[in-house]
Amino acid sequence: MSAHTLDTADLAHRRFYGAKSVPIGGTDILAELPTATGTHVIAEITTQWPDGSDHQDLYQLVVGPNGRDVLDSQLDTATVRQLLGAADSPRGATATQLLTLHGELPAVLNAPTAWRRAGEQSNTSWITETGPDDGPEIGPGSVVVKFFRHLTPGINPDVELLTALTEVGCTAIAPLFAHTTLSLPSGEATYVTAMVQQFVDGATDGYNWVVSQLRSSTPTTPPEGVLQALTRLGTAVATVHRDLAAALPTNTRLGSEVATRLVTRARRLVAGSIHLAGYAPQIEQVFRHLTTRDTVPVQRIHGDLHLGQVLKQAEKFYLIDFEGEPAATLTERLSPDSPLRDVAGMIRSFDYACQAAGGSTGAVSGANSQALTQAFLTGYQSLLPVDPVVLDAYILDKALYEVVYEENNRPHMVDVPLTAVQTILADS
């Protein structure tokens, strides 16, 4: 295939494509390799921005005869092994030179198996189906293969952190079996293209589970079973933080340095908000409280933690998707931070779950959110300490970000984070 056969009009409407609002100015095929399903393509897409600049981004595709990506719609085990760079895949020397498989593939990928898409995502994930003779199903032996679509050079935080956590035997994540890297013919950079992870069988999305449980309860008090589960969730998050600190370097930052960073970010958010301007002095005062701390411990963290980033399987919780905040740069996502940023992100998601369950940001929703928070912190503090000054600062930082996000994307939801900002400032 050649660049002019790539259907860019179709590409521009795909979920994984990240520049839908600007026109595509050109494509350059940097690598193409045959697979059983279609042509494995690494395409450099040039977009033309309103300021006159051109941006180049790399995308991983599997392209069919009509020039459209088919990785979202069809897959077989032979293609998976080829995309992962398995040594016995019949693709020729070129594929071996470009793709490197790190780790060992699980046994389920050594024989033909059925596959099932794992929902709509910014990347493409497929799950193996194993089951009785009367029909395939997702079972305990299943694995999930995630293909990264928008490729960025260097370390992938999801792979890096899951590798470290798997190596220390962390019990609050699904183990990582393998991942694949791509080295282009130019040799300038390496890209992570895929990862293979144990599938958490029978699990429920944490956010949907909490919302459903709250909806089926009395409006004034969360069910005791939910509070007990949130305590276990707190312990799971602390387990991940403890294990990351054991596996990867840790450090400290001056409290004044953390305060300055959060004030700088807050000023940028306030400047872009129609609701926050009147609160600027109080907001900065909360962050200035951090100067009372000589140092703040920092380490590698999840970076984008909320209820939607956990899976509940029976009595256990597993953290997923360690790629970090999507809007942050790779440098920012790889930088150590306080683990209380993750704690704050989880606490803020309780607010949204309570609002979704009750349809109100009033006193009942606030009381339920506080009960969930206390239960979660009880579990977290069973393993790790929590500095309330640092935690309050990160909760406020997250709520400010949410206000601006909701103003720009879901104006009808802005009262959820705005109420939190007002409560934090009133209590400080």
C-alpha positions in Angstrom: 0.0 0.0 0.0 1.1 3.6 -0.3 0.2 6.8 1.5 -2.5 7.9 -0.9 -4.6 4.7 -0.3 -5.1 5.6 3.4 -8.7 6.8 3.9 -8.0 9.9 6.0 -11.7 10.9 6.0 -12.5 7.7 7.8 -9.5 8.0 10.1 -10.5 11.5 11.2 -13.8 10.1 12.7 -12.3 7.2 14.7 -12.5 7.3 18.5 -8.7 6.9 18.8 -7.8 9.8 16.5 -7.0 12.8 18.5 -7.1 15.8 16.2 -10.7 15.8 14.9 -11.1 19.5 14.9 -8.3 20.3 12.5 -7.8 19.2 8.9 -5.4 16.5 7.8 -2.7 18.0 5.6 -0.9 14.9 4.6 0.2 11.3 5.5 3.5 9.5 5.4 3.7 5.8 5.8 6.9 5.1 7.9 6.5 1.4 8.1 4.1 -1.3 6.6 4.1 -5.0 7.4 1.8 -7.7 6.3 -0.6 -9.5 8.8 -3.3 -12.1 8.4 -5.9 -9.4 8.8 -4.5 -6.5 6.8 -1.4 -4.3 6.5 0.2 -3.2 9.8 0.9 0.5 9.2 2.8 3.1 11.2 1.5 6.4 9.7 2.7 9.9 10.3 -0.3 12.2 10.1 0.3 15.9 9.5 -2.5 18.3 10.7 -2.8 22.0 9.8 -3.7 24.2 12.8 -5.4 27.6 12.8 -2.2 29.4 13.7 -0.6 28.2 10.4 1.6 25.5 12.1 1.8 21.9 11.1 1.8 19.1 13.7 3.0 15.5 13.1 1.6 12.5 15.0 2.2 8.8 14.7 -0.6 6.3 14.6 -0.7 2.5 14.6 -3.2 1.1 12.1 -4.2 -2.2 10.5 -5.4 -1.2 7.1 -7.8 -3.3 4.9 -8.0 -3.2 1.1 -10.3 -0.1 1.2 -7.7 2.0 3.1 -9.6 1.9 6.3 -8.4 0.7 9.7 -9.8 -2.7 10.7 -8.1 -3.3 14.0 -11.3 -2.0 15.8 -13.5 -4.5 14.0 -11.7 -7.8 13.3 -8.8 -9.8 14.8 -7.4 -13.3 15.0 -4.6 -14.9 17.0 -2.2 -15.0 14.1 -2.6 -11.3 13.6 -2.1 -10.6 17.3 1.1 -12.6 17.3 2.3 -10.7 14.3 1.4 -7.3 15.8 3.2 -8.3 19.0 6.4 -9.3 17.1 6.3 -12.9 18.2 9.5 -14.6 16.9 7.6 -17.3 15.0 5.3 -15.0 13.2 5.6 -15.4 9.4 6.3 -11.7 8.6 9.9 -11.8 7.4 13.1 -10.2 8.6 11.7 -6.6 8.3 9.2 -7.2 11.1 11.9 -8.8 13.3 14.0 -5.7 12.8 11.2 -3.3 13.6 9.3 -5.0 16.4 10.7 -6.4 19.7 8.6 -8.5 22.1 9.6 -8.0 25.8 8.4 -10.8 28.1 6.6 -14.0 27.4 3.3 -14.5 25.8 0.7 -16.5 27.9 -0.3 -20.0 26.7 -3.7 -18.8 25.4 -1.9 -16.9 22.7 -0.1 -20.0 21.4 -3.2 -21.4 19.8 -6.1 -20.1 17.8 -8.8 -18.5 20.1 -11.8 -16.3 19.8 -11.6 -12.6 20.6 -14.0 -9.9 21.9 -13.6 -6.1 21.7 -13.3 -4.4 25.1 -15.5 -1.4 24.5 -14.8 2.0 23.0 -11.5 3.5 24.1 -8.8 5.8 22.9 -6.7 2.7 22.4 -7.9 -0.6 21.1 -8.2 -3.6 23.5 -9.2 -7.2 22.7 -9.9 -10.0 25.2 -9.4 -13.7 24.5 -12.5 -15.9 24.9 -12.2 -19.2 26.6 -15.0 -21.4 27.6 -17.1 -24.6 27.2 -17.8 -26.4 24.0 -21.3 -24.9 23.8 -19.9 -21.4 23.1 -16.9 -19.1 23.9 -16.9 -16.8 26.9 -14.5 -14.6 28.8 -13.1 -16.8 31.6 -10.4 -17.0 34.2 -7.7 -17.8 31.7 -8.4 -14.8 29.5 -5.9 -12.0 28.7 -6.4 -8.5 27.3 -4.2 -7.2 24.6 -4.1 -3.4 24.3 -2.8 -1.8 21.1 -1.7 1.8 21.5 -3.0 3.9 18.6 -1.4 7.3 19.1 2.3 6.5 19.4 4.6 8.7 21.4 8.4 8.1 21.7 10.0 6.8 24.8 8.7 5.2 27.9 5.0 4.3 28.2 3.9 5.0 31.8 1.3 2.2 31.7 3.9 -0.4 30.7 6.6 1.0 33.0 4.5 1.1 36.1 2.7 -2.2 35.5 6.1 -3.9 34.8 7.5 -2.6 38.1 4.4 -3.6 40.1 4.3 -7.1 38.5 7.9 -7.6 39.4 7.3 -6.9 43.1 4.1 -9.0 43.1 1.6 -6.3 43.7 -1.8 -7.8 44.5 -3.9 -4.7 43.5 -3.1 -4.8 39.8 -3.6 -7.4 37.0 -0.1 -8.7 36.1 1.6 -7.7 32.9 2.8 -10.5 30.7 4.6 -8.7 27.9 4.8 -5.6 25.8 6.1 -4.7 22.3 8.3 -1.9 21.1 8.8 -0.4 17.6 12.0 0.9 16.3 11.5 2.7 13.0 14.0 2.4 10.1 15.3 6.0 11.0 16.3 4.6 14.4 15.6 7.9 16.1 13.2 6.7 18.7 11.4 3.6 20.2 7.7 3.4 20.7 5.6 1.1 22.8 2.9 -0.3 20.5 1.1 -3.0 22.6 0.9 -4.7 25.9 -0.5 -8.1 27.1 -2.1 -8.2 30.6 -4.1 -10.7 32.7 -7.8 -10.1 32.3 -9.8 -9.5 35.5 -12.6 -12.0 35.1 -16.1 -11.1 36.3 -15.1 -7.6 37.3 -17.3 -4.5 37.5 -16.2 -0.9 36.8 -15.8 0.8 40.1 -17.8 3.9 39.3 -20.8 2.0 37.9 -20.8 -0.3 40.9 -20.8 2.6 43.4 -23.5 4.5 41.6 -25.7 1.4 41.3 -25.3 0.6 45.0 -26.1 4.2 46.1 -29.2 4.2 43.8 -30.6 1.1 45.5 -30.1 2.5 49.0 -31.8 5.1 51.2 -30.9 8.6 50.1 -29.3 9.7 53.4 -26.7 7.0 54.2 -24.6 4.8 51.9 -25.1 1.0 52.5 -22.7 -0.5 55.0 -21.5 -2.9 52.3 -20.5 0.1 50.2 -18.5 1.7 53.0 -16.7 -1.6 53.7 -15.9 -2.0 50.0 -14.5 1.6 49.9 -12.3 0.8 52.9 -10.9 -2.1 50.9 -10.4 0.2 47.9 -8.4 2.6 50.1 -6.2 -0.3 51.1 -5.8 -1.3 47.5 -4.7 2.2 46.5 -2.3 2.3 49.4 -0.9 -1.1 48.4 -0.1 0.2 44.9 1.6 3.3 46.3 3.6 1.3 48.8 4.7 -1.1 46.0 5.6 1.7 43.6 7.7 3.3 46.3 9.5 0.0 46.8 10.1 -0.7 43.1 11.0 2.8 41.8 12.9 5.8 43.2 11.3 8.2 45.7 12.2 11.7 46.7 11.0 14.8 48.5 10.1 18.3 47.4 10.1 21.4 49.5 6.6 22.3 50.7 7.1 25.8 49.3 8.0 24.3 45.9 4.8 22.3 45.8 2.8 25.4 46.9 4.3 27.4 44.1 3.5 24.8 41.5 -0.1 24.6 42.6 -0.5 28.4 42.8 0.9 28.7 39.2 -1.5 26.1 37.9 -4.4 27.6 39.9 -3.8 31.1 38.4 -3.9 29.6 34.9 -7.2 27.8 35.7 -8.8 30.8 37.3 -7.9 33.0 34.3 -9.8 30.6 32.1 -12.9 30.3 34.2 -16.1 32.3 34.4 -16.8 31.0 37.9 -13.5 31.1 39.8 -12.3 34.7 39.5 -13.8 35.8 42.8 -12.2 33.1 44.8 -8.6 33.6 43.7 -7.2 35.0 47.0 -8.8 32.2 49.1 -7.6 29.6 46.6 -4.0 30.7 46.8 -4.2 30.8 50.6 -5.1 27.1 50.8 -2.0 26.3 48.7 0.2 28.6 50.8 -0.6 26.3 53.8 1.9 23.9 52.2 4.7 26.2 53.1 4.2 25.0 56.7 5.6 21.6 55.5 9.4 21.4 55.2 9.1 18.7 52.6 6.5 16.6 50.8 7.2 13.0 49.9 7.0 12.3 46.1 7.2 9.1 44.1 5.7 7.6 40.9 1.9 7.5 41.1 -1.1 6.4 39.0 -1.6 10.0 37.9 -5.3 9.9 36.8 -7.0 7.9 39.5 -10.7 7.9 40.0 -13.5 5.3 40.4 -13.5 4.6 36.7 -9.9 3.4 36.9 -10.6 0.6 39.2 -12.2 -2.8 38.7 -14.2 -4.6 41.5 -14.0 -8.4 41.4 -15.9 -10.0 44.3 -14.3 -8.5 47.4 -11.1 -7.2 45.7 -10.2 -4.0 43.8 -7.7 -3.7 41.0 -6.2 -0.4 39.6 -6.0 -0.1 35.9 -4.8 2.3 33.2 -1.6 3.8 34.5 -1.0 6.1 31.6 -1.5 9.2 33.7 -3.5 12.4 33.1 -4.3 12.4 29.3 -3.9 16.2 29.0 -0.4 16.1 30.6 2.8 15.9 28.7 4.8 12.7 28.8 7.4 14.5 30.9 4.7 15.5 33.4 3.3 12.0 33.5 6.7 10.5 34.2 7.5 13.0 37.0 7.2 11.9 40.7 4.4 13.5 42.6 2.7 13.2 45.9 0.6 10.0 46.2 -2.0 12.2 47.7 -2.7 13.5 44.2 -4.1 10.0 43.5 -6.1 10.0 46.8 -7.5 13.4 45.9 -8.6 12.2 42.5 -10.4 9.2 44.0 -12.1 11.4 46.6 -13.3 13.8 43.9 -14.9 11.0 41.9 -17.0 10.1 45.0 -18.7 13.5 44.5 -19.6 12.6 40.9 -20.8 9.1 41.9 -23.1 10.6 44.6 -24.5 13.2 42.2 -25.1 10.6 39.5 -26.9 8.3 42.0 -29.1 11.0 43.5 -29.2 13.7 40.8 -28.4 16.4 43.3 -25.4 18.3 44.6 -27.3 19.1 47.8 -26.7 18.2 51.4 -27.6 14.5 51.0 -25.1 14.1 48.1 -22.5 15.9 50.1 -23.1 13.8 53.2 -22.8 10.5 51.2 -19.6 11.7 49.6 -18.1 12.5 53.0 -19.1 9.0 54.2 -17.4 7.4 51.2 -14.3 9.5 51.7 -14.0 8.6 55.4 -14.3 4.9 54.6 -11.7 5.1 51.8 -9.3 7.0 54.0 -9.7 4.5 56.8 -8.5 1.8 54.4 -5.7 3.9 53.0 -4.4 5.0 56.3 -4.2 1.4 57.5 -1.0 1.2 55.4 0.1 4.7 54.7 -0.1 8.1 56.4 -2.2 11.1 55.1 -1.2 14.7 55.7 -4.4 16.6 55.7 -2.8 19.9 54.6 -1.3 18.2 51.5 -4.5 16.3 50.8 -6.7 19.4 51.0 -4.4 21.2 48.6 -4.6 18.4 46.0 -8.4 18.0 46.4 -8.7 21.8 45.7 -6.4 21.5 42.7 -8.4 18.7 41.2 -11.7 20.5 41.8 -10.4 23.7 40.1 -9.4 21.6 37.1 -12.9 20.0 37.1 -14.6 23.4 37.1 -12.8 24.6 34.0 -13.4 21.2 32.3 -17.1 21.3 33.0 -17.4 24.9 31.9 -15.9 23.9 28.5 -17.5 20.5 28.1 -20.5 19.9 30.3 -21.8 23.2 31.7 -24.8 21.5 33.3 -22.3 19.7 35.6 -20.2 22.6 36.8 -22.0 22.8 40.1 -20.5 19.5 41.2 -16.9 20.7 41.4 -17.8 24.3 42.1 -19.7 23.3 45.3 -16.6 21.3 46.3 -14.4 24.4 45.8 -16.7 26.5 47.9 -16.8 23.9 50.7 -13.0 23.6 50.8 -12.5 27.4 50.9 -15.2 27.8 53.6 -13.5 25.1 55.8 -10.0 26.4 55.3 
